[in-house]
């Protein structure tokens, strides 16, 4: 009888954790889309500074957000981008890849989280914007790369902040 109770209790805890992750995922998607809404005047096109891409770094601390961050990019490109399906689904792929790379690079160093935020969107988004906008790839690579420097720095500070909060919670629990 005890065994059955144990599994039921374990299932209930798991269900509660999953619902928390779903709620947090929804909030992060909403935050990403809101940041894109307020910064859309300089977030799209040949010269773009996407402040929202700094949120990819959150996946370094909370890897369950990798897919939701891709969904957030998809939604923002769908709602505000206007560059078509290639940009919408390409952004989804780039979002997932960038968030995953942030998670992997964090294992090496907190400062390396900035690298995927700059490199992955610069290298990949330039491919289809070159096709859509008829602008040379190298020009797009440089302009998008420069625009991603600010979000990458924000991303590193965001990870530092989130890890500091986590350490604080762990030390409070142990006291």
Secondary structure, 3 states (H helix, E strand, C coil): CHHHHHHHHHHHHHHHHHHHHHHHHHHHHHHHHHHHHHCHHHCCCCCCCCHHHHHHHHHHCCHHHHHHHHHHHHHHHHHHHCCCHHHHHHHHHHHHHHHHHHHHHHCCCHHHHHHHHHHHHHHHHHHHHHHHHCCCHHHHHHHHHHHHHHHHHHHHHHHHHHHHHHHHHHHHHHC
